[in-house]
Amino acid sequence: MNTFRPVCWFCGETYEIEPIYTCRRCKGTLDIQYDYKQVFSQAYFQPLASAAGNEIGRFRELLPVWPNQRMITLGEGGTPLIRTNNLFNTGNNQSLFLKLESVNPTLAFKDRPLAVAMTAAVQFGLNEVVCASTGNTGVAAAAYAARAGLRCAIYVPEGTPEEKRSAMEQYGAVLHTVKGHYSDAYRVAEEMAAARQAFNLTSTYMNPYAVEGNKTVAYELAFQLGKVPDWIIVPIGAGPLLSGIYKGFKEMKLAGFTDKLPRMAGVQAEGCAPIVRAFRDEEIDVQPWSDPAQTIASGIADPLITYPADGTRTLSVIRESEGIALAIADEELIRYRRLLAEREGVLAELSSVTAVAAAAQMQQTGLLEQSATIISIVTGHGLKDMSAAINHTKGSV
Amino acid sequence: MNTFRPVCWFCGETYEIEPIYTCRRCKGTLDIQYDYKQVFSQAYFQPLASAAGNEIGRFRELLPVWPNQRMITLGEGGTPLIRTNNLFNTGNNQSLFLKLESVNPTLAFKDRPLAVAMTAAVQFGLNEVVCASTGNTGVAAAAYAARAGLRCAIYVPEGTPEEKRSAMEQYGAVLHTVKGHYSDAYRVAEEMAAARQAFNLTSTYMNPYAVEGNKTVAYELAFQLGKVPDWIIVPIGAGPLLSGIYKGFKEMKLAGFTDKLPRMAGVQAEGCAPIVRAFRDEEIDVQPWSDPAQTIASGIADPLITYPADGTRTLSVIRESEGIALAIADEELIRYRRLLAEREGVLAELSSVTAVAAAAQMQQTGLLEQSATIISIVTGHGLKDMSAAINHTKGSV
């Protein structure tokens, strides 16, 4: 008997374990539900917390893979958690930690969801994967497809940075440039996946199997800290990383491993912030960002044009956690990228820097409790967008 | 009482724990010796092998740091070990694993020695570090100096790749371009360190504290594999990584944790292979490579002009291990870089690819025993030399 199944996150309809992306009844995105009674029938997390080994496969009972399915892995996960020494004002006894998801095989957090999704693709007997991407997802998809021996086609919008295009090609993926923006590439990838019976790995909440990989960040954080942090700050485009992390903590609470949940802060760039706008306006439903996205944080510049419900889903998780959504200006990203490198020795992608700038902003505005423990997720490595950063830094001097 | 001290590797003269680089009697490079009786008085490795946590600081009794010294860390170590699926002929029941040192905070194995050396710099109360570098060492030095809050000056030869120069600058290091080749930068760094009482972090065997960080690769390999591999293949310039790894295994044998030692293979590029030449010619002393270094593997293109004894030291370790030294042609590097990315999903620096091409060559020439377990050390990430690889790949089509 399987211990998991896809369930519509919006209407609750349940589905078989198959390559499926949206609810056939309400078109909502899906979530994976587990038979937690069975998984947690013995103390689940305690032995894992004190065991050797980093691989995310050690949590396989909480990932949507069949018991005998070999995991496709490049050694993702087990990333460093380091405490900031010089960047953050510790006057109120608050401490800021960085979870370096940049130290993953393809240098971004995407390796976790892609490892799980690629394992699911093999589990389903598929020979090809596709995705729409402006960067990190495509690079990770190409690498894991190479590792699994599957064909990989990536649909990139015009203007995708040359470093990332080149990396995808070096891993052997076939690149197709789509005229227009990310949402155009998104649509073409969706059509192609259907036409070719390929597994669609596009980020957002489209692939419910992929999203589950993000939960492993939560398990690792709890093990590394020895407690549940007060705040977790996550850069968000559509937001599956934020939701995945929160789901991981909820599972640990359900299992009796912790009794507390963190508050989730979702961070966007001011030039493309549909979720933050809805949070500030106290709306339930997120609306697409219809102005042109204007930010250097390309990795999270998602206007949610054809799938605003993804933003709604993320916003509801933020609210459930009693968290916040906030936006950062590009000038602050350039400034904090430099500060983070010069004061802590961490070179982060511009999109990732949002989470660090947000920590400072939250502290300055008195949002953080005394003695609070805060985690900023550094989602991607600065060596992946050096040319963008160099251009902008030079421009700003 | 201290449990370690610097000792001349060539003549055995012993020294105090201080910033020292060469034997005052014979000018030889130094090694750190430990009071192993004290360190191993209780079973040392067994509890570490089964414990949670990745940080190299867990081996601190075997690193040259004082008991109460805070380790300077960016979360280095705990790197993935993955088995090749599609690259290596497994006909003879041989298995090839990749140790992904590319998945370190600054994307190269240098983070291990630099973490230890920077901790030593703080321990000695120094305010500044310097190094000569063509790339990875400088990037790591800049990052760890930022983390430690020390000033960092890096002397780079003309022609150092822009990506790496830029990364060093973003971490806040001061770059000085030196006319000429690496050996010229090496000499200037040495003079500057002496003049400014700065700690010299230049790679090679110059800094005996740094070299010790490399031992942690050995400990991790034994824990991850659950045994000692038959062969470990290491890209070598001067060769401190190879020596450090072998020393780590010798320590594990001394402690009674293993009863076997691996054979060490040192790999150079054909266009700059002073150690390989001496190995083939059955010489004891390595001579400098006086022709211009001609290879795309810039990270290991060290002609050892003013310090050929570093090569002699590495060669003696290779021989002690009953290993070999071999050289790879640039065309093979380009070919294996592509194969590694397309078949295993691993994008490696050109210098690192030598270790993978060497594994194939050793198999083809019948050097590997039946059922042998082979480790190739992937020393640096391919995203660090994309422009070099792209130029050469395009040139080769």
Interface residues (C-beta under 8 A of the other chain):
Chain A: A49 S50 A51 A52 N54 E55 T73 L74 G75 E76 G78 T79 P80 L81 I82 N85 N86 L100 V103 N104 P105 T106 L107 A142 A143 Y144 A145 A146 R147 G149 E163 S166 A167 Q170 Y171 G172 F223 R337 R338 A341 E342 R343 E344 G345 V346 L347 H381 G382 L383 K384 M386 A389 I390 T393
Chain B: A49 S50 A51 A52 N54 E55 T73 L74 G75 E76 G78 T79 P80 L81 I82 N85 N86 L100 S102 V103 N104 P105 T106 L107 A142 A143 Y144 A145 A146 R147 G149 E163 S166 A167 Q170 Y171 G172 F223 R337 R338 A341 E342 R343 E344 G345 V346 L347 H381 G382 L383 K384 M386 A389 I390 T393
